Amino acid sequence: MLSQLYIENVAVIEKCEIDFQAGLNVLTGETGAGKSILIDSIGAVLGERTSREIIRTGASRALVSAVFCGIGGPSVKKLGDLGYSPDEDGNLLIQREISAGGKAVCRINGRPATVSVLKELGAHLVNIHGQHESYQLLSPDLHMGYIDRMGGLEPLAEQYGAAYRDMCAVRKELRDCDMDEEQKQKRIDLLRYQIGELEDAQLQPGEQEQLIGQRNLYRNSEKVARALSGARELLDGGEGDGEGVLASVGALAERLDEARRYLPSLEPVYQRVQSMAYDLEDCGAEISDAASQLEYEPAELARIEERLDCLYRLGLKYGGTVDRMMEYLERSKKELKQIELSDERREELGIRYEAAKRKAVALAKELSEKRKQVSAEFIAKTKRELKFLNMPGVDFQVEQERCPLNASGCDKIQFLISTNPGEPPKPIAKIASGGELSRIMLAIKTVLAGKDEIDTLIFDEVDTGISGSAAQKVGWKLREVSQNRQVICVTHLAQIAALADRHLLIQKHLEKGRTFTGVAALDFEGRARELARIMGGAEVTGLMLQNAREMLKTAADGFEKAEKT
């Protein structure tokens, strides 16, 4: 459950630390005091969308942290799946910091996390029911989810979803095979032509680069020949120029050989010069080999030019380089084979499609039948809860119609309601008022309470549009739900606030021209004053206080009597 909430620099809240407890926690306060800010802050720390606009004016960042204790098995499992774990006491600290630059820093037990991780984890920790959620009842697309949750049908629905996606994938492959015969023949002719043209070219990896190198050499053969000839002359010596480098180095080696007989320290120098002479001889041989490569027939250069031109023209059509053209050739061969074998493949895909369709249809029918069974139980329990919530004449039904297979199955489900006896049930969107929507959603939440494994439920102004005995019964229902899990409720009604296990008052005040909001836990007298204010307004009289005290004393007794009945 949520045991502690810390808020810093969020809207009108500078710093605020709130302790919650098990059972029913009620938040009250005047309109605009900041109750919605608390709920939005809880949503923010659980990964809901927010913005830097929430940062208090003049502050550089906003911070919200929440401590959860005694979290249940599903939450611990999800935490582990996300790569985290509770601390040694089984507690969980979640933090989210939002800077003025819009950057969010999130942590789980001190370790970095992302907003998406907070959102995924938060769905297993807290269920926030605000006024907007009541209006989800107006969307039939969401009604099926309530039925599936009620019956624990999510695993079967996921199994069907996988089968449906598999069926759709095979169907797409099958449709791709059903190419128009004329288009297919045109494609075959084109592929055969392209394959023939590329195969006739007898492409070789690296061929283009090698030919370009040879062409450059032949085009510059005279320049290269002059350079090689000059190098050879320097080694061997030209006519009239005396000895070359090779002869000079040889003579140098002979002189050092004679000197080392009497001066042994010259041995290393002699060896180096002798090695140099051998190296120069090798260089001369290599220069001669290189010169011989310059001998070519003019027709050879023409053949190279023609081959490069052929590769260039093919490259414009099939990819530029020889490697890309060879890849294009392999792809074309593969595509041609697939088209030529399309009849066999179509037959194979047809068999696979029929099998996938049978599986999807069987699962859809199984899911539909179980939804029908669950709907009967869901209707009975919801009617019972609505009757308790002062809606005894309401006829609540679940309309289930067969429809073509889709991602959700073969059903179209929507909730119908009639608020007046004798009138046929119609879609909720056409019948229910705001107050009725709140009570219908509370009834559904109560019915699903045993199915949800979430420890903390938050109700933000679930009392909208109701008063009197209906408000009293809504309070009793909230108190009933809080017997098995933590409930946090924002309310404007004294009948609900009187049933709280913990009553928190949200107040704002002005200090040096700025607005500040604080939260205080109320004792018995504080609760009496707050109930009197809620019932009577700003002027609280002694009689109003006495009535408020009496309401607090009798609230628990009224709840116990309601439970028994």
C-alpha positions, 0 to 999 in steps of 0.5 A, a space after each residue: 500500500 501507499 504509506 508515504 507521499 512527498 511533494 516538493 515544488 508542485 504548483 502551490 505546494 512548496 513542501 508537503 509530506 503525507 502519511 497514509 494508512 490501511 483502510 479508508 483515507 479521506 482527503 477534504 478541503 475547500 475548492 481550489 485548495 490543491 486536492 487534485 494536485 495531490 492526485 496528479 502528483 501520485 499519477 506523476 510518480 507512477 509514470 503518468 504524463 506530466 509537464 514542466 508547467 507543474 513546477 512551482 513558480 520560481 523553482 528549478 525543479 519539482 520532485 515527487 516520491 512515494 513509499 509503498 510497503 507490504 507490496 503483494 506478489 504480483 507487484 513484486 513479480 513485475 518489479 523483478 521482471 523490470 530488473 528491480 527488487 524491494 529493499 530488505 524491509 520489503 519497501 519500495 521507494 519511487 521518485 520522479 524529478 522534473 526540471 524546468 528544462 523538461 528533463 525527467 529523472 526517475 528512480 526506483 529504490 535509488 536506481 535509475 529508471 524510465 518514465 515508461 518503467 514507472 508507468 508499467 510498475 504503477 499499473 500494479 501498485 495503484 488504481 486511480 479512479 477519477 471523474 474521467 474514468 466514469 466517462 470510460 463507461 460511455 465507450 463500448 470499446 472498453 466494456 469488453 475489458 471489464 468482462 474479461 477481467 471479471 472472468 479472468 479471461 485475459 490469458 485466453 484473450 491473449 492466446 486468441 490474439 496470438 492466433 488471430 495475428 498468426 492467421 492475419 500474417 498467413 492471409 497476407 502472404 497468401 494474398 501476395 501470392 495471388 498476383 494477377 496472371 498477366 502481372 506475374 508473367 510480365 514480372 517473370 519476363 523482366 526477371 529472366 531478362 535481367 538475370 540473363 543480362 547479369 549472368 552473361 556479363 560473368 561478373 567477378 568480385 573485385 574485377 572493376 577495381 583491378 581493371 581500373 588499375 590496369 587502365 591507369 597503368 597503361 594510360 601512363 606507361 610512358 611516364 612510368 617507363 621513363 621513371 623506371 629507366 632513370 631508376 635503373 640508370 642510377 643503380 647501374 650507371 649511365 653511359 659517360 656517368 661513371 659507376 652507379 649506386 650499385 657499383 659504388 656500394 659494392 666498392 664500399 663493401 670491398 674497402 670495409 672488408 679489407 679494413 675489418 681484418 685489422 679493425 674487428 669493430 668494423 664488422 657490424 658496419 661491413 655487414 650492413 653495407 654488404 646487406 645493402 648491396 644485396 638489397 640494391 641488387 634485388 631492387 634492380 631485379 624488381 625494377 626490371 620486372 616492373 618495366 616488363 609489365 609495361 609491354 602491352 598490345 593496344 588492343 588490350 587497352 581497348 578491351 579493358 575500356 570496353 569491359 569497364 564501359 559494360 560494367 558501368 552501364 550495368 551498374 546504372 541499372 543494377 546497383 553501381 558496383 559489381 558486388 551490388 550487381 551480384 547481390 541484385 542477381 541473387 535476389 532476382 533469382 530468388 524472386 523468380 523461383 518464388 513466383 515460378 513455385 507460387 502455385 505450390 507455395 499458394 497451396 501450402 499457404 492455403 493449408 496453413 491459413 485454414 489451420 490458423 483460421 480454425 484455431 482462431 475461430 475455435 478460440 474466439 468461440 470459446 472466449 465468446 461462450 465464457 464471456 456470456 457466462 461471465 456476463 450473467 454473473 457480472 449483471 447479477 452482482 452489478 445490479 445488487 451493488 446498484 440497488 445498494 447505492 440507491 439505484 434499485 429500479 435500474 436494469 443493467 444488462 450486457 449486450 453481446 452480439 456476434 461480429 466478424 473475427 477481429 483482434 478482440 474475438 467475435 463479440 461486440 459487447 456494450 453495457 445497457 441500462 434503464 434507470 426507469 422501470 418499464 423502459 427498455 435498456 439502452 446504451 449508457 451514453 444515452 441514459 446515465 447522468 454524471 451522478 449515475 455514472 459515478 455510482 455505476 463505476 463504483 458498483 463495477 469497481 466493487 464487483 471487480 475488487 476481488 479480481 484486481 490484485 492492486 492494493 491501493 485504490 484512489 477515488 477522486 470525487 466519486 461523489 459527483 452528482 449525488 447527495 443524501 442517502 445515496 451519498 451515505 451508501 457510497 461512503 459505506 461502499 467505499 468503507 466496505 472496499 477498504 476492508 481488504 485494501 487501501 482506499 484513498 478518496 477525495 470527497 466533498 461530502 460529510 457522509 463519506 468523510 465521517 467514515 474515514 479511518 484517516 482524515 486528511 485536510 488540505 488547506 491553502 494560505 497566503 504568506 508574503 503574497 504567495 499561495 502555499 498548500 499544506 496537508 494535516 491529519 485531523 483528530 476527532 475535534 478537527 474532523 468534527 470542525 471539518 465536517 461542520 464546515 462541509 455541511 454548513 459553510 464558512 460559519 460553523 456554529 456550536 450546533 453544527 459542531 455537535 451534529 458533526 460529532 454525532 455523525 462521527 460517533 454514529 458513522 461506524 454503527 451505520 456501516 456495521 448495520 449496512 453490512 449486516 443487511 
